[in-house]
Amino acid sequence: MILYIGTFSLLNALNMTIYFFGVNAIPHKIRSGELDLYLTKPVSPLFRLTFENISPGSVPLILMSVCIIGFGASKLLTELTAAKLAAYLFWTVLMAVLYYEMEVIIRSFSLYIVSMARMEQIEEASIDLCMKLPGIALYGIYKVIFYLILPYGIMATLPVQSMTGELTTRMAAYGIGVIVLFTTITYVIWKQGLKRYNSASS
């Protein structure tokens, strides 16, 4: 449980430090018309939006999360090898990417709809639940929702299972598949949304 909490906390801390404030501003920039300025630049608008508001003030959250993970790792009953640590880092990076893609997808819907309030409430409730409850504890419809539709349930689960040696080949393949799927969804929703935005502004 300590490892699950620490890992999800780390993912959230990386989010807050690197891309949250940039991505979170997307709906406002769309409604205000500021997105026009990004579309006229040679750099990808999503890339610039993502990294324009990096928050160094959130770095202590990363350090505290690492401390939690270190404490949890010290309580493991199995040996923590270099290979397990490398696997944990690999899956943590992938899950950070998935976390980012989920944020972009949800906020990209502001290119299609007027109000984002309901979607953001669903996002907050999902993150809150999966931060408190390990993915391995989910069953039935909840597993379908949080392993596939809103895959917050695998974000801490896969890294922790890779550290403890419990990650199966099947589950690893599933994790890679989810990453590929949501990368594709992010690309399509963002690109198609920009086409709608261009036609509306023109």
Buried (B, 14 or more C-beta within 10 A) or exposed (E): EBBBBBBBBBBBBBBBBBBBBBBBBBBEBBEEEEBBEBEEEEEEBBEEBBEEBBBEEBEEBBEBBBEBBEEBBEEBEEEBEEEBEEBBEEBBEBBBBBBBBBBBBBBBBBBEEEEBEEBBEEBEEBBEBBBEBBBBEBEEEBBEBBBBEBBBBBBBBBBBBBBBBEBEEEBBEBBEEBBEBBEEBBEEBBEEBBEEBEEEEE
